[in-house]
Amino acid sequence: VVLRPGPYTCAEWEFGGLPWWLLDKGADKVKVRTSDPAYLEPAKAYLQRVADELRELQITHGGPILMVQDENEYGFFGDDEAYIRALYDALRAAGFDVPIFTCNPAYQLKKGAIDEVVKVVNFGSNPKDGFAKLREVQPRGPLMCGEYYPAWFDSWGLPHHTKPAQAMLDDIDYMLSVGGSFSLYMAHGGTTFGWWAGMNAPFTPQTSSYDYEAPISEQGRTTPKFFALRDLLKKYMTDAERAALPEPPAPLPLMAFTSDAEAELVVPDDADDAHVEAKKPLAMERLGQGYGIAAYYTTVPDRRGGMLKAAHVRDQAAVFGFAPDGTGAFLGFLDRRFPARGVTVPAGMKALGVFVTHMSRYNFGPAMNNAHKGLLPPVTLDGRELEDWWMAAQGPVEKWMPAPPAVRATFALDTPCTFKRFKVAFPTCADTFLLVRGWKKGHVWVNGHPLGRFWGIGPTQTMFVPGCWLKAGENEFVVFDFAGNVPTKGLTFVETPVLDELHPECDFIAAPKRENAPLALPDAPTAKGTFPDSVQAQEIWLKDTADGCADCSADFKTFRARQFAFAMDSAWAGGDVAAIGEFELLDAKGASVPHDLWRFVHVSSEEALKEDGSAENMIDGQISNYWHSRWSTDKAKGPHVLVVDLGAETEVAGFRYTPRQNHRNGCVKAWRFYLGDKLVK
């Protein structure tokens, strides 16, 4: 066992595995993953509790635990050696006496690395370069890849990730040939049940399926990739080890079934709900709730109509209006993807109800410190801020949204934000997949167990249902139907998961296509230059002239701007292919500017059919994926230009460009960089 207790673990878990209640501090904002005592003290208590369970299972006590990790990929987040040392001291004080290690990608190995810990490097390609970078910071000691990626996780609205088995085999063969160690991330992907799927900045929530195209599938079955890897590993075994290698266990059975069960509406009870009243709407955490749905109500001044706007909804909401006679009507959706979008409120409404569902907190990078959920102020109607809110957590699944008694209403079965209950009797209790193709958005429970989220845009169109959660006789499936289009009769279960279908037409909002608005770039760029032919990250500092400087971090000029544009004029491999692993803006201290408010307003080209080459990949903090110009339908011609709106005027002193890591194709040669307030028309 290689034990990785965190306390921050990432793993594409909601908030990286940290507890939501760290955010329930009102105005006293906890700085997670820092030496802030409000974070560090509960982190130490957690590590002590882990040690109480596992201390005697270390190899030094006759158990299987070989190593223990200090934090996780801290180089992506910060450079606070005192924090890493505090966790190291806590692990030692708790009784962990095996080697303690820390992991980071190749270009972040020096950040937060202290002498007391062993360093390991994470990558999904180019192991030769990864190990070379590890040797630069650790001249002696083990060569280990702490996370080798045989594929990647999926995010809603983006293509399913795959990786050829041969690429994986070549990398692992090299690592073993030079005496290196590795850990597959993931060997078995599995499922992120419940509300636990995470999200990358600026807004890229991950699917509940975590199949990962790993050697062992979501349901636990061996795949061709598994057997190819097994055959490679035999090459490095002794004859006795090969002879003793057992066959994999037989796969668990699967079943397909179609039920004609009819949905019934889950209705509220008559009990008063615990609630909070405040002048402005409060974050979900302030309501004592970590996950799911929260209800917000307010009266309408003068019963006026107009456009309701909530630019800071976190993350999506259904809006209802309540007439003086108490009847309610669905008015529309709010969505953080489209902060300028509003909902029309007709005149004469007595009250409004805003039911907010969260799509998970950031699990990665500095954006984690902006993780609050719910309806955040200001909320305006006809340009005037609404005040005096009645707010409540959802409560048990078997209830309609909590509501003030004056606006309690019963809605039809096809109304958004209703709960539907299906009663299904299966012929057997085997693993299966619930087919949710065509369903727009929501959440599913089976016999009280939360399966996770569905979202019709894909790529995942099924939900894994473990047979051990089913029972002989009647089984209860409860569906939270956020968009109101889940069928009222019949559920279909299949044996084979559907992981690779994109259906943007199934979004609950008719989402506009990427804004390719005409460019309005000034004649002269803020900076221009040529990057070296290298996979290393390049930092450029801005000056009065357009000649960006890679070695002038002590002599630079800061600019203030709302938008930036990056133009790639040529690539080192030639042709019109473009790719970027990561792109960061730097402030005057050299720190990365947070991405959580960023939004692409112009993308000249991106591949979104045959691979996930979306522009968001270049600002998600992950160097293992990348923006890639379109290639599957046609070869997009250069120069390639991307424009990002930063969400607010921002101070910029430079930028950092990281090339794609797995191929020279598309790596930027000549480039231009622009800052301005309106770089598109």
Secondary structure, DSSP 4 states (H G I P E B T S, - for coil): -EE---S---TTBGGGG--GGGG--TTS---TTSS-HHHHHHHHHHHHHHHHHHGGGBGGGTSSB-EEE-SS-GGGT---HHHHHHHHHHHHHTT--S-EEEEEEGGGTTTT--TTSEEEEEESS-HHHHHHHHHHH-SSS--EEEEE-SS---BTTSPPP---HHHHHHHHHHHHHTT-EEEETTSB--B--TT-B-EETTTEEBPSB--TT-SB-TTS-B-HHHHHHHHHHHTTS-HHHHHHPPPPPPPPPB--EEEEEEPEEPPP-SSPPP-EEESS--BGGGGT--SSEEEEEEE-GGG--EEEE-TTEESEEEEEEE-TTS-EEEEEEEETTSTT-EEEE-TT-SEEEEEEE----B-SSGGGGS---EEPSP-EETTEE---EEEEE--STTSPPP--GGG-----TTSTTEEEEEEEE-SS--BEEEE-TT--EEEEEETTEEEEEEETTSS--EEEE-GGG--SSEEEEEEEESSS-S-SEEEEEESS-------GGGSSS-PPPP--PPB---SS-SEEEE--SSSS-EEEE--SSSB-BSS-TTS---EEEEEEEEEE--BTT-SS--EESEEEEE-TTSPBPP-TT-EEEEES--B-SSS-B-GGGGGSS-TTS-EE---SSS---S-EEEEEEEEEEEEE-EEEEE--SS-STT-B-EEEEEEES--B-
